[in-house]
């Protein structure tokens, strides 16, 4: 029967049913579309977290041994004035230090230590330079909180002896602190990079699957020798007493960690000895797998650590949390914030 043959009441009822179906279909389409956009964009991390209530887990991928670079031949443009108890910290992403190396980091800054922080990747998640810049603004705000001041940060572009171009931020009123960023593309939790940056990251560079990586800010490309030479040059320029970084790939504790973390740990471990840094100067901080260890950050130390993280997260729309309780409720992050596990060379369980 056609609609024009129905009685008036029956036709109105049938039309109402069709309209309701259209609304249901439209809402379902919007929901599916929204979830798809979230998976492709900034919500991808949380989609994974919802599937893994214990937090994200990084893919395990084989990694080639990394050849040590030659030491810098001359004085680097990256040289900074030495200070009290200088610590060099080199991380895969802007937030690795405040998540995995606090409260020690904050306590050192409060005690007057000189800290030279380096972030190797942009942590861009394939979202481009703008998102990377948000994360950098967040980490500067976190460092402001740890140092107890909010003055301006000077921004400088440095072309190193290695040929790399890096960006350095230094508080105008406190040169004992600095943040240097290389802005290499994020490799992602699966270690395969993102479509927007050519599907490549540190894993592919180290394994020889790509010849070069292009920084997300358009700077000169890095091949592997340039990257290790850059790290050695920055280490030499800082003349640190201590170095903190991610757990290297060679460690049994790298299983399940973010592939970028273990790549950076291995790069630093290969580069540090050529500038005279002994194994006992190195501290490797456990990343994602720290959630399997006993809680060891509590009380006022935890409160301070969470506040530093919350301050950072205010500029990172992917992990933003308005309250300490909300930060601690984030899958993975809440567990990491309650723990910190530095390891020396002998504790790494190297393969």
N, C-alpha and C positions, 0 to 999 in steps of 0.2 A: 504494500500500500504506500502511495506517495503521500507526502506531508500535506499537499493541498486537498487530499481526500479525507483527512482526519477532521473530527469535530473541533470546534474552537477550543474546548477545555483540553482535549487530548493533544492538540497541536501545541498549546502553550506548555503542557507538561513535558512533551518530548523535547521542545526547544530548551527548556530549563535544564533537562538532563544533559543535553549536548553542551550547553554552556558550562555546566559544572565539570564535565569531563575535560573541556578545554582548559579550565583553570587548573585542574589537577595536573594535566600534562605540562602546562606552562611552568607551574611551580617545580615539577620534577626536573624539567629541562634546566631551569635556573639553578637548582641545587646541584645537578650533575655538572653543569658548566662552571659553577663557582668552585666546586671541588677540583675540577680539572685545572682551572686557572691557579688555584692554590698550589697544586702539585707542581705546576710549571714555574711558578713565581716564588715570592718570598715565603709562602706557607709550606714549601716542600719539606723543610726540616720538621715542622710540627706534624705534618701528615705521617712522616716516618716515626716520629716519637709516639703518636697515638697507636701505631701498630706495634711498637716495642715499648711497653710501659716502663722498662728499665732505662730508657734513653737510647739514643742513636748508637749504632755499632758500625765501625768502619770495615770495609772489605780488606781481606788479606791478599796481597799481591807480591810475587817475588820481586826482589830488587837487586840489581847488580852491585858489586863492590864499587866504592867511589874512590878514585885516585886522588891522593893528596896534591894540592897545588904547590907551586913554588912560593916561597915567602916574598912579600913585596920588596922590590929592589930599592925604592927611594921613599921619602916621606910622603904620606898620603894627604890629599886635601881633606880627608875625614878626621884628621887629628883634632882632638879636643884637649883642653887643659886637664891634667890629672887632678884627682880629688881624693877625698877620704874614702878608704875601703871601696875602691871602684869595682862594681859588678857589671858585667856584660850579660844581657839577657837576649837570646835569639829564639824567636818563636815562629810557628807557621802562620798564626792568625792573631789579629788584634783582639784579645781577650783571653788567650791561652795563659798568659802570666797571672792575671787577676783571678782566674778560675783555679788553676792548678798549682801556682807558686805562691799564693797568699795563704796565711798571713805573713810569711817570711819577707816577701817583697815590701809590703807596707811598713813592717817594723823596721826594715833597713832604711827606707826613705825617711821615716820619722826620726831615726837615730842620726841622720845626716850623711848617709852613704851616698856615693856618686853612682848613678845608675844610667847605663847606656843601653836602651832597649832597641831591638831590631825586629821588624816583622817582615818575613820573606814573601808571603803571598798577600794579595789584596783582600782575601776573604770575601771575594765578590759574589760567590755562588752563582756566577753567570749573569748577574743583575747589572753589571756595568760599573763604571767609575763612581757614579753618584752614590751608590750604596757603599762602596769601599770608603768614600770620604765620610759618610755618616759614621761608619765604624771607627775611623781614625779620630773623628771629633769626640766620640764616646770614650776612647781610651785616653785622650788628653784630659777630658773631664774627670775620669777616674784617677789619673795621676795628680790632678789638681787637688782632689779630695785627700789623697794620701799625703801630699806635701803640705796641705793646709793653706793653700793660696790659690787665687784665681786670676793671676795676671795674664797678659797677652803672651802668646807663643809666637816666636819668630819662625818663619818658614824659609828654608834655604834649599836650593837645588845644587847638588854636588856631582861633578863628573869625576869618577875615581880613576886611579891608575889602571884598573881592570877594564876601563871603557864603559862601565855601568854608570847610569845616571840614577841617583837616589834622591829622595826628599827627606830632609831632616827638620824636625820641629824642636825648638829649644825655648823654655820659658824665659822671657826677657829679664825677669828678676831672679832667675835661679839656674845658672848654666851648669850646675852639677847634674842636671837631668837632661836627657835628650831622647827623642824617639826618631828612628830612621826607618823608612819604609821602602821596600823594593817593588811592591805592587805587581808581583807575578800572579798569573791566573790561578784561582782556586781549583784544586783537583777534585773536590766533591767527596762525599762519603764512599762512593764506589771506586774512587781513584781514577775515573775515566774522564774527568773534566766536564765542561759544559759546552753545549753547541755554540753559544755566543762567543766563546774564546777558543774555538777550534777543536774541542774535545780532547784537550791535552793539559797536563799539569806536571808537577815535579816527578811523578812516577814515570811518565813517558820520557821525560828528558833524561833521567838517570838511566833508564833502561835502553836508551838509544832509539826509541820508537819515533821520536821527533828530534830534529837537530837543534831547534831553538824554541824558546818561549818568549812571547812578546808581552811586556808589562801592559796592564790595562790603561795606563796613562799615556801610552804612545812612545815611551822611552826606547832607547836602543835595546835590541833583543839580547837575550842571554843564551849562550850555549853552556854546556856543563862546565868546561874549564873557566869560563868567565864567572859563573856563579860561585864556584869554590874559591876562585881567586878573590872575588868580592868579599866573601865571608872572612877569608884570611886577612884581607886588607882592613876590614872594619875591626876585627879582633886585635890586630897589631896596632891600629890607631888608638884604640881605647886603653891599651895596656892594663887590662883588668887583673885583679887578684883572684876573682872567682868568675865562673861562667855558668849560667843556667840556661837550659834548653829542654826540648821535648825528648822523651825516651826514643832511642834510635831503633831502626828496623831490625837490627841484629839481635835485639833483646827479646826474650820470651814475653816480656810485658807489653810488647807492641801489638800483639794479637788483639784484634777488635778495636784498636785505636784508629783515629782518622789517618788515612794514608799520608796526608800532608804532614802530620805531626811526626811520624816515623821517618819520613824523608828528610825533614829539617834536622831531626836529631842525628841522623847519619851524616848529613852534610857537615854539620858542626863538628861532630866527632872526627871526621876525616880532615877538617881544615885547621882545627885548634893546635895540633902538635907542631905544625910547621912554623908557628910563631912563638914557640917555646912554652906553650901551656901544658903543664903536666896533667896526667889523669886525675890526680887528687884535687885539682882546681875546678873540676867539672861536676855539675849537679844536673841529673836528668830527671825531669818530673813526670811521674806517671799521669797519663791522660785519661781517656774514657774508662779503661779498666780499673781505675782507682775506685770506682763504685763497688767493686767486689771486695775491697779492703775494709777493715774496721773504721768506724767514724773516729776521727782524731782532731777535729776542729769544732769546738763547742763554746758556749758562754759568750763572753764579750769579744773573744777573738772571732767567733762566727758572726756575731752582729756586725763587727767592723768589716769583715770580708764581704758579707752580703750587701752592705751599704755601698761599698766600692763597686761591686758588680751591678747593683741597681742603678747607680749613677752612670756607668757605662751603657747599660741597656736602654736608658732613656733616649739615646741617640740611635739605637739599633732596632728598627721596627720589627725585625724577625723575632727577637727575644725580649721585647720590652715588658717590664713588670713594674707596676706602680707601687707595690708594697713588698716588704721583705718576705712576708708569708707567701705571696704570689711567686716571687723568685724561687723560693725553696720548694714550691709545689711543681715547678717545671720538670718534666721527665728528664732524667739525666743530670741536668744542671743542679738541681737540688742536692743530688747525691755527691756530685763533684765538689760543690761548695762546702760540704761537711767533711771534706778530706783533703789532705795534701801529703804526697809521698815522693820526696826527693830521693834519688838513688845515686850512689857512686859507681864507678866502673866495676867494682867487684860484685855489686849487688844486681847487676843488670841481667844475669843469666844469659850470657851471650851464646849464640849458636855458632 
